[in-house]
Amino acid sequence: MDKIEHIGIAVRDLDAAIILYERLLGVPCYKTEEVQSEGVMTAFFMTGHSKVELLAALRPETPVGRFLDQKGEGIHHVAFEVADIRAEMWRLKEGGFQLLSEEPRAGADNKIVCFVHPKDTKGLLIELCQQIKD
């Protein structure tokens, strides 16, 4: 894994959270994007070499909606950038980690993504993300 690409933070009110994080981080939100496959609306902030991603559920039955219902607002996942997501998925599966999908899928911010089950990572949801080549 190359670096921490972003930290994902689940929020109930995306508009209010954007205002808060713009004040907190001292940088503007550079992008909002709906990720229909995950049922979320996202907002991104650049912080040095990494990013902060805010996630708001579009529906209560989505993974982020269930997270907010069970745990409330807060850190949802940590995303690591990888050069070859399929090779990294294979390495992790061979190492005994459970992945939440067999294939990477479209994510936000021009990435393909895969998640590692939190039961295998001491309770933290890990996202692997690879930049989609233009």
Phi and psi restraints in degrees (value plus and minus 20) as a CYANA .aco file:
   2 ASP   PHI    -100.4   -60.4
   2 ASP   PSI     -66.4   -26.4
   3 LYS   PHI    -186.4  -146.4
   3 LYS   PSI     146.4   186.4
   4 ILE   PHI     -92.9   -52.9
   4 ILE   PSI      97.9   137.9
   5 GLU   PHI    -102.6   -62.6
   5 GLU   PSI     -64.9   -24.9
   6 HIS   PHI    -182.1  -142.1
   6 HIS   PSI     144.0   184.0
   7 ILE   PHI    -132.1   -92.1
   7 ILE   PSI     106.6   146.6
   8 GLY   PHI    -115.3   -75.3
   8 GLY   PSI     109.1   149.1
   9 ILE   PHI    -141.3  -101.3
   9 ILE   PSI     100.7   140.7
  10 ALA   PHI     -99.1   -59.1
  10 ALA   PSI     112.8   152.8
  11 VAL   PHI    -155.5  -115.5
  11 VAL   PSI     133.4   173.4
  12 ARG   PHI    -105.1   -65.1
  12 ARG   PSI     -59.4   -19.4
  13 ASP   PHI    -140.0  -100.0
  13 ASP   PSI      80.5   120.5
  14 LEU   PHI     -83.2   -43.2
  14 LEU   PSI     -63.0   -23.0
  15 ASP   PHI     -80.6   -40.6
  15 ASP   PSI     -65.3   -25.3
  16 ALA   PHI     -85.8   -45.8
  16 ALA   PSI     -59.3   -19.3
  17 ALA   PHI     -87.0   -47.0
  17 ALA   PSI     -57.0   -17.0
  18 ILE   PHI     -80.3   -40.3
  18 ILE   PSI     -67.0   -27.0
  19 ILE   PHI     -79.6   -39.6
  19 ILE   PSI     -65.6   -25.6
  20 LEU   PHI     -80.4   -40.4
  20 LEU   PSI     -69.3   -29.3
  21 TYR   PHI     -92.1   -52.1
  21 TYR   PSI     -48.1    -8.1
  22 GLU   PHI     -83.8   -43.8
  22 GLU   PSI     -62.1   -22.1
  23 ARG   PHI     -87.8   -47.8
  23 ARG   PSI     -64.4   -24.4
  24 LEU   PHI     -85.1   -45.1
  24 LEU   PSI     -69.0   -29.0
  25 LEU   PHI    -106.0   -66.0
  25 LEU   PSI     -39.8     0.2
  26 GLY   PHI      54.0    94.0
  26 GLY   PSI       0.7    40.7
  27 VAL   PHI    -155.3  -115.3
  27 VAL   PSI     132.8   172.8
  28 PRO   PHI     -98.6   -58.6
  28 PRO   PSI     135.7   175.7
  29 CYS   PHI     -85.6   -45.6
  29 CYS   PSI     105.2   145.2
  30 TYR   PHI    -115.5   -75.5
  30 TYR   PSI     -30.0    10.0
  31 LYS   PHI    -185.9  -145.9
  31 LYS   PSI     117.8   157.8
  32 THR   PHI    -139.5   -99.5
  32 THR   PSI     127.4   167.4
  33 GLU   PHI    -176.6  -136.6
  33 GLU   PSI     116.5   156.5
  34 GLU   PHI    -108.3   -68.3
  34 GLU   PSI     112.4   152.4
  35 VAL   PHI    -135.2   -95.2
  35 VAL   PSI      73.9   113.9
  36 GLN   PHI     -80.9   -40.9
  36 GLN   PSI     -58.2   -18.2
  37 SER   PHI     -83.1   -43.1
  37 SER   PSI     -46.9    -6.9
  38 GLU   PHI    -121.8   -81.8
  38 GLU   PSI     -29.8    10.2
  39 GLY   PHI      49.1    89.1
  39 GLY   PSI      18.9    58.9
  40 VAL   PHI    -153.9  -113.9
  40 VAL   PSI     136.7   176.7
  41 MET   PHI    -129.2   -89.2
  41 MET   PSI     112.7   152.7
  42 THR   PHI    -137.6   -97.6
  42 THR   PSI     138.7   178.7
  43 ALA   PHI    -160.4  -120.4
  43 ALA   PSI     116.5   156.5
  44 PHE   PHI    -138.3   -98.3
  44 PHE   PSI     125.3   165.3
  45 PHE   PHI    -151.6  -111.6
  45 PHE   PSI     114.4   154.4
  46 MET   PHI    -107.7   -67.7
  46 MET   PSI     109.3   149.3
  47 THR   PHI    -152.7  -112.7
  47 THR   PSI      71.2   111.2
  48 GLY   PHI      47.4    87.4
  48 GLY   PSI    -143.9  -103.9
  49 HIS   PHI    -115.0   -75.0
  49 HIS   PSI     -18.6    21.4
  50 SER   PHI    -144.8  -104.8
  50 SER   PSI     159.2   199.2
  51 LYS   PHI    -152.0  -112.0
  51 LYS   PSI     142.0   182.0
  52 VAL   PHI    -134.3   -94.3
  52 VAL   PSI     111.4   151.4
  53 GLU   PHI    -137.1   -97.1
  53 GLU   PSI     102.6   142.6
  54 LEU   PHI    -112.5   -72.5
  54 LEU   PSI     118.9   158.9
  55 LEU   PHI    -146.8  -106.8
  55 LEU   PSI     105.5   145.5
  56 ALA   PHI    -140.4  -100.4
  56 ALA   PSI     111.4   151.4
  57 ALA   PHI     -88.8   -48.8
  57 ALA   PSI     117.5   157.5
  58 LEU   PHI    -102.7   -62.7
  58 LEU   PSI     -46.5    -6.5
  59 ARG   PHI    -164.6  -124.6
  59 ARG   PSI     130.9   170.9
  60 PRO   PHI     -86.4   -46.4
  60 PRO   PSI     -44.1    -4.1
  61 GLU   PHI    -105.9   -65.9
  61 GLU   PSI     -18.0    22.0
  62 THR   PHI     -96.9   -56.9
  62 THR   PSI     143.8   183.8
  63 PRO   PHI     -74.4   -34.4
  63 PRO   PSI     -63.8   -23.8
  64 VAL   PHI     -90.1   -50.1
  64 VAL   PSI     -56.1   -16.1
  65 GLY   PHI     -81.0   -41.0
  65 GLY   PSI     -64.2   -24.2
  66 ARG   PHI     -86.4   -46.4
  66 ARG   PSI     -59.4   -19.4
  67 PHE   PHI     -79.2   -39.2
  67 PHE   PSI     -68.2   -28.2
  68 LEU   PHI     -81.6   -41.6
  68 LEU   PSI     -59.5   -19.5
  69 ASP   PHI     -86.0   -46.0
  69 ASP   PSI     -60.7   -20.7
  70 GLN   PHI    -103.8   -63.8
  70 GLN   PSI     -59.2   -19.2
  71 LYS   PHI    -137.9   -97.9
  71 LYS   PSI     -35.4     4.6
  72 GLY   PHI      62.6   102.6
  72 GLY   PSI    -194.2  -154.2
  73 GLU   PHI     -89.5   -49.5
  73 GLU   PSI     129.4   169.4
  74 GLY   PHI     129.1   169.1
  74 GLY   PSI    -188.6  -148.6
  75 ILE   PHI     -82.2   -42.2
  75 ILE   PSI     104.2   144.2
  76 HIS   PHI    -119.4   -79.4
  76 HIS   PSI     -62.1   -22.1
  77 HIS   PHI    -179.3  -139.3
  77 HIS   PSI     143.8   183.8
  78 VAL   PHI    -138.3   -98.3
  78 VAL   PSI     109.4   149.4
  79 ALA   PHI    -127.6   -87.6
  79 ALA   PSI     113.6   153.6
  80 PHE   PHI    -131.5   -91.5
  80 PHE   PSI     113.3   153.3
  81 GLU   PHI     -97.9   -57.9
  81 GLU   PSI     116.2   156.2
  82 VAL   PHI    -150.8  -110.8
  82 VAL   PSI     131.1   171.1
  83 ALA   PHI    -100.0   -60.0
  83 ALA   PSI     -54.1   -14.1
  84 ASP   PHI    -156.6  -116.6
  84 ASP   PSI      75.2   115.2
  85 ILE   PHI     -83.2   -43.2
  85 ILE   PSI     -57.9   -17.9
  86 ARG   PHI     -86.2   -46.2
  86 ARG   PSI     -61.0   -21.0
  87 ALA   PHI     -84.2   -44.2
  87 ALA   PSI     -59.6   -19.6
  88 GLU   PHI     -88.8   -48.8
  88 GLU   PSI     -59.0   -19.0
  89 MET   PHI     -82.2   -42.2
  89 MET   PSI     -63.5   -23.5
  90 TRP   PHI     -82.9   -42.9
  90 TRP   PSI     -65.4   -25.4
  91 ARG   PHI     -78.1   -38.1
  91 ARG   PSI     -65.1   -25.1
  92 LEU   PHI     -87.6   -47.6
  92 LEU   PSI     -63.2   -23.2
  93 LYS   PHI     -80.5   -40.5
  93 LYS   PSI     -63.3   -23.3
  94 GLU   PHI     -82.6   -42.6
  94 GLU   PSI     -48.7    -8.7
  95 GLY   PHI    -104.3   -64.3
  95 GLY   PSI     -17.9    22.1
  96 GLY   PHI      73.9   113.9
  96 GLY   PSI     -11.6    28.4
  97 PHE   PHI    -105.5   -65.5
  97 PHE   PSI     121.6   161.6
  98 GLN   PHI    -111.0   -71.0
  98 GLN   PSI     105.4   145.4
  99 LEU   PHI    -116.1   -76.1
  99 LEU   PSI     129.6   169.6
 100 LEU   PHI    -104.9   -64.9
 100 LEU   PSI     -23.1    16.9
 101 SER   PHI    -172.3  -132.3
 101 SER   PSI     133.5   173.5
 102 GLU   PHI    -101.3   -61.3
 102 GLU   PSI     -45.4    -5.4
 103 GLU   PHI    -148.6  -108.6
 103 GLU   PSI     128.5   168.5
 104 PRO   PHI     -85.4   -45.4
 104 PRO   PSI     133.7   173.7
 105 ARG   PHI    -151.8  -111.8
 105 ARG   PSI     148.1   188.1
 106 ALA   PHI     -84.7   -44.7
 106 ALA   PSI     113.7   153.7
 107 GLY   PHI    -142.6  -102.6
 107 GLY   PSI    -190.0  -150.0
 108 ALA   PHI    -101.2   -61.2
 108 ALA   PSI     145.6   185.6
 109 ASP   PHI      40.0    80.0
 109 ASP   PSI      17.8    57.8
 110 ASN   PHI      42.5    82.5
 110 ASN   PSI      25.1    65.1
 111 LYS   PHI    -146.4  -106.4
 111 LYS   PSI     136.2   176.2
 112 ILE   PHI    -126.1   -86.1
 112 ILE   PSI     125.2   165.2
 113 VAL   PHI    -157.3  -117.3
 113 VAL   PSI     140.7   180.7
 114 CYS   PHI    -171.4  -131.4
 114 CYS   PSI     126.5   166.5
 115 PHE   PHI    -133.5   -93.5
 115 PHE   PSI     125.2   165.2
 116 VAL   PHI    -119.6   -79.6
 116 VAL   PSI     112.7   152.7
 117 HIS   PHI     -79.2   -39.2
 117 HIS   PSI     112.6   152.6
 118 PRO   PHI     -84.7   -44.7
 118 PRO   PSI     -40.1    -0.1
 119 LYS   PHI     -86.2   -46.2
 119 LYS   PSI     -41.1    -1.1
 120 ASP   PHI    -114.8   -74.8
 120 ASP   PSI     -22.2    17.8
 121 THR   PHI    -150.4  -110.4
 121 THR   PSI      14.2    54.2
 122 LYS   PHI      40.2    80.2
 122 LYS   PSI      15.0    55.0
 123 GLY   PHI      71.8   111.8
 123 GLY   PSI     -20.6    19.4
 124 LEU   PHI    -123.9   -83.9
 124 LEU   PSI     107.0   147.0
 125 LEU   PHI     -93.0   -53.0
 125 LEU   PSI     104.5   144.5
 126 ILE   PHI    -128.7   -88.7
 126 ILE   PSI     112.7   152.7
 127 GLU   PHI    -130.7   -90.7
 127 GLU   PSI     114.9   154.9
 128 LEU   PHI    -119.8   -79.8
 128 LEU   PSI     116.4   156.4
 129 CYS   PHI    -159.8  -119.8
 129 CYS   PSI     120.5   160.5
 130 GLN   PHI    -147.0  -107.0
 130 GLN   PSI     113.0   153.0
 131 GLN   PHI     -83.0   -43.0
 131 GLN   PSI     112.8   152.8
 132 ILE   PHI     -97.7   -57.7
 132 ILE   PSI     110.6   150.6
 133 LYS   PHI     -92.3   -52.3
 133 LYS   PSI     117.1   157.1
